[in-house]
Amino acid sequence: MQITDAQIHLWTSESAPPHHWRAPYTVEAALHDMDEAGVDRAVNCPAIWDAAANDYAVEAAKQHPERFATLGWFPLDEAADESLVDAWLAKPGMLGLRFVLAAPEPANRLASGGLDWLWAAADRRGIPVGLMVLPPSLPAVGDIAGRYPQMRLMIDHLAVNPFEKLPDAAAHLDALLALARHPNIAVKATAVPGMATDPYPFAGTHSMLRQVFDAYGAERMFWGSDITRLPCSWHEAVTMFIEELPWLRGRDLELVMGRAVANWIGWP
């Protein structure tokens, strides 16, 4: 079984937000840790707190194309337009885009239609777009998915606020499950141990995972770590899924642990 992590961050600066405990996180460190954990490949979402992270992602993918692919980002400011989408997709290893829309201003633009040009561009190109959003934005994501059916959306971290723990972290679960009716929405089951209040194997999270799996299926639920913010090792993040979820076996396990996200983003 080939294991592909649906989300990590690579960067070289000493800065990081408070919920990421390790800085920097370099290509060399990631390769070492992946080999120890048995992770074959990883989708790099360049750190938004390091302005050089996109260029670093390109170098990582050029040097190790069998290990890293990228969902890049660019500032969604007044200068942003559709030409940036093609410029980004032309970079080595760049398979799609990913944006953090959790702060009030970008969340408002998401809900008001201020980013429709971006969704239209992604729809015309049929590319994957990852979104880090918080629960209040989920209805808007559903509306966007309905209007742009050729764009393949991914919701980061099951839309869990990175600073919340269970049970509060799952208060929005019904809204997340409702979005499964859109065939172009998938979810990343990333950073799951971070919401747990119990130790490994984080049994308190298993019911939520099962409900998400039942709604989205193995083709649209992607395991991942977001390793630099986890309270456990990368190996434990893997074994939590492959050993501790008795309902996840066979082909379904292979899909959740990597094949499905590779299909979704077009990483052969």
Secondary structure, 3 states (H helix, E strand, C coil): CCCEEEEECCECCCCCCCCCCCCCECHHHHHHHHHHHCCCEEEECCCCCCCCHHHHHHHHHHHCCCCEEEEECCCCCCCCCHHHHHHHHCCCCEEEEEEECCCHHHHHHHHHCCCHHHHHHHHHHCCEEEEECCHHHHHHHHHHHHHCCCCEEEEHHHHCCCCCCCCHHHCCHHHHHHHHHCCCEEEEEECHHHHCCCCCCCHHHHHHHHHHHHHHCHHHEEEECCHHHCCCCHHHHHHHHHCCCCCCCHHHHHHHHHHHHHHHHCCC
